[in-house]
Amino acid sequence: MARRQKCRRICNEPDYDNFLPVGILSDDCINLTLDEYEMIRLIDFEKLTHEQCANQMQISRTTVTESYGKARYKIANCLVNGIPLFISGGNYHICDKKTDYCQNCFKSFEMSKNIIIPKGENIMRIAVTYKDGDIFQHFGHSEFFKFYDIENKNISKTQIVDTMGNGHGALANFLVQNHVDVLICGGIGGGAQNAIAQAGIKLYGGVSGNADEAVNMFINERLQFNPEVKCSHHNHEHSCEKHNCKEDKHGCTGNKY
């Protein structure tokens, strides 16, 4: 039995749903589904990565890469051969504007560059280094955090947030700006640990596996973590702690963190 296709989230239906070459009358046409259109819009127009597109549409990155390639070929076929293009159909649902991470919910990427997400009273916010559903293992290179708002030992809201290229020590300030109380991650260097501690954020490092499961374990006081966690990324023959390496290949350019 064929696997059922997962419903894809799109922000809005397109304002223009057909494109016809001038002077050409043809019975042929190519149909671009709305979810394929959304991938083209997000990746080619909004300049999101495949992973960012996948997070927004609530599908896997592999699915995005495959479907995006097919959509690009459809458009190329229309342009090269003068075939009318129609946009309709597909397996999708419209964003309800209350979801984890949506560029339209947060006023496109301009807001997310310095995003400050409000947090209600008596809410604990947990940040998890995040990639493809799992805990990303190198804090200083995290492209995404998943935020979990906890109220009365229940998850009331989740949000996937792009770090917009911030790294190492700058991520500590990013978490402070977004009112994070607890950080769950894999490996994390000593400098970043100090920044997290100074910010008053409780650290649970050395954790791996599924991000959602880790947060549920934390809520139930069963999360296993390593209080002596280090970042293996910094285990090389010269000392990053002394900031002497000046090598950019692993993110150490003499920066304190």
C-alpha positions in Angstrom: 0.0 0.0 0.0 1.4 3.4 -1.0 2.2 5.7 1.9 -0.3 8.5 2.4 1.1 11.9 1.6 1.3 14.3 4.5 -0.8 17.4 4.2 1.4 20.5 3.6 0.9 23.8 5.2 0.8 26.9 3.0 0.4 30.6 4.1 -2.1 31.7 1.5 -3.5 30.8 -1.9 -1.8 32.7 -4.7 -3.2 35.9 -6.0 -2.6 34.8 -9.6 -3.5 31.2 -10.6 -2.7 31.0 -14.3 -0.1 32.3 -16.8 -0.7 32.1 -20.5 1.9 32.8 -23.2 0.8 35.6 -25.5 -0.2 34.6 -29.0 -0.2 30.8 -28.3 -3.4 28.8 -28.4 -2.8 25.3 -27.0 -4.9 22.5 -25.6 -1.9 21.5 -23.5 -1.4 22.9 -20.0 0.7 22.2 -17.0 -0.7 22.3 -13.5 1.4 23.4 -10.5 -0.2 22.4 -7.2 -0.5 24.9 -4.4 2.0 23.1 -2.2 4.5 23.1 -5.1 3.8 26.9 -5.6 4.4 27.4 -1.9 7.9 25.8 -2.1 8.8 27.9 -5.1 7.6 31.0 -3.2 9.5 30.2 0.0 12.7 29.0 -1.6 13.1 31.2 -4.7 11.2 34.3 -3.6 11.6 34.5 0.1 15.1 32.9 0.0 14.5 30.3 2.6 16.6 27.1 2.8 15.1 23.7 2.1 15.1 23.0 5.8 13.4 26.3 6.7 10.8 25.6 4.0 10.3 22.1 5.5 9.8 23.5 9.0 7.3 26.0 7.8 5.3 23.6 5.6 5.5 20.8 8.3 7.0 18.2 6.1 10.5 16.6 5.8 13.4 18.3 4.0 13.7 15.3 1.7 10.1 15.8 0.6 10.8 19.5 -0.1 13.9 18.7 -2.1 12.1 16.2 -4.3 8.9 18.2 -4.8 10.7 21.5 -5.3 12.8 19.9 -8.1 9.6 18.7 -9.9 8.0 22.1 -9.5 11.0 23.8 -11.0 10.9 21.4 -14.0 7.2 22.2 -14.6 7.9 25.9 -14.7 10.9 25.4 -17.0 8.8 23.3 -19.3 6.2 26.1 -19.5 8.9 28.8 -20.3 10.8 26.8 -22.9 7.8 25.3 -24.7 5.3 28.0 -24.3 2.8 25.9 -22.4 0.1 27.6 -20.2 0.6 27.2 -16.5 -2.2 26.8 -14.0 -1.9 26.7 -10.2 -4.6 24.6 -8.4 -5.1 21.5 -6.3 -2.7 19.7 -4.1 -2.6 18.2 -0.6 -2.5 21.3 1.6 -4.1 23.3 4.4 -4.0 27.0 5.0 -1.9 28.3 7.9 -4.1 29.2 10.9 -1.7 32.0 12.0 -1.3 30.3 15.4 1.3 27.7 14.4 4.9 27.0 15.5 6.8 29.0 13.0 5.4 30.9 10.0 7.0 33.8 8.3 3.7 35.5 7.7 2.7 35.0 11.4 5.8 36.8 12.4 5.8 39.4 9.6 8.2 37.6 7.3 11.9 37.1 8.0 12.5 40.8 8.9 11.0 40.3 12.3 12.7 37.0 12.8 16.2 38.6 12.4 15.7 40.2 15.8 12.7 38.2 16.9 11.4 38.7 20.4 8.6 36.3 21.1 6.3 37.4 24.0 5.8 35.0 26.9 2.9 35.1 29.3 3.1 35.2 33.1 3.8 32.0 35.0 5.2 30.4 31.8 8.5 28.5 31.7 10.1 28.7 28.3 12.5 25.8 27.3 14.8 26.2 24.3 16.1 23.1 22.6 18.8 23.1 19.9 16.9 21.7 17.0 17.3 19.9 13.7 14.9 17.6 11.9 13.0 16.8 15.1 16.1 15.9 17.1 18.4 17.7 19.5 21.2 19.3 17.5 24.5 18.4 19.0 26.6 21.5 18.6 25.1 24.5 20.4 27.4 27.1 18.8 26.3 26.1 15.3 22.6 25.7 15.9 20.5 27.1 13.0 17.2 26.5 14.9 15.8 26.4 18.4 12.5 24.9 19.2 10.8 26.8 22.0 8.4 25.1 24.4 6.2 27.2 26.7 5.3 25.2 29.8 2.3 26.0 32.0 1.2 23.8 34.9 3.6 21.0 33.7 2.0 21.0 30.2 3.3 22.2 26.9 1.0 25.1 26.0 2.8 26.3 22.9 5.8 25.4 20.6 7.7 27.6 18.1 10.6 26.8 15.8 12.9 29.8 15.5 15.7 30.5 13.1 18.9 31.8 14.8 19.6 33.8 11.6 23.3 33.0 11.6 24.0 33.9 15.3 26.6 31.6 16.8 28.4 30.7 20.0 28.1 33.5 22.6 25.7 35.5 20.5 23.2 32.7 21.0 23.1 33.3 24.7 21.9 36.9 24.1 19.4 35.5 21.5 17.9 33.3 24.2 17.8 36.1 26.8 15.9 38.3 24.3 13.4 35.6 23.8 12.8 35.0 27.6 14.2 31.5 27.7 14.5 29.9 31.2 15.9 26.5 30.4 18.2 25.3 27.6 18.4 21.6 26.6 21.2 20.8 24.1 23.9 18.3 23.2 27.5 19.6 23.3 28.3 23.1 24.4 31.7 24.8 24.9 32.9 26.3 28.2 32.5 29.9 27.1 29.0 29.5 26.0 28.2 27.7 29.2 29.5 30.7 31.2 27.3 33.0 29.1 24.3 30.9 29.7 24.9 30.8 33.4 25.5 34.5 33.6 22.1 35.0 31.8 20.4 33.0 34.5 19.4 30.2 32.1 19.5 26.7 33.5 21.5 24.3 31.3 20.8 20.7 30.6 23.6 19.5 28.3 24.7 16.2 26.8 21.2 15.3 25.8 20.4 13.5 22.5 17.5 12.1 20.7 14.0 13.5 19.9 13.5 17.0 21.1 9.8 16.6 22.0 10.5 13.5 24.0 13.4 15.2 25.9 11.1 18.1 26.9 8.5 15.7 28.2 11.1 13.8 30.2 12.2 17.2 31.6 8.6 18.1 32.6 8.3 14.7 34.4 11.7 15.2 36.1 13.2 12.1 34.3 15.6 13.9 31.8 19.1 12.4 31.8 21.7 15.0 31.2 25.5 15.5 31.7 26.3 18.4 34.1 30.0 18.1 33.0 29.1 18.4 29.3 31.8 19.7 26.8 31.7 20.4 23.1 33.7 17.7 21.3 33.9 20.2 18.4 36.6 22.1 20.3 38.7 19.0 21.0 41.7 19.7 18.7 45.4 20.0 19.2 45.4 23.7 20.1 43.5 25.5 22.8 40.2 27.4 22.0 40.0 28.2 25.7 43.0 30.5 25.3 41.6 31.9 22.1 44.9 31.4 20.2 43.8 29.4 17.2 42.3 32.1 15.1 40.8 29.5 12.8 37.5 30.1 11.3 36.8 26.6 10.1 35.3 25.6 13.4 33.9 29.0 14.5 36.9 30.1 16.7 38.2 33.4 15.4 39.5 34.6 18.8 35.9 35.3 19.9 35.5 34.8 23.6 32.8 32.3 23.0 
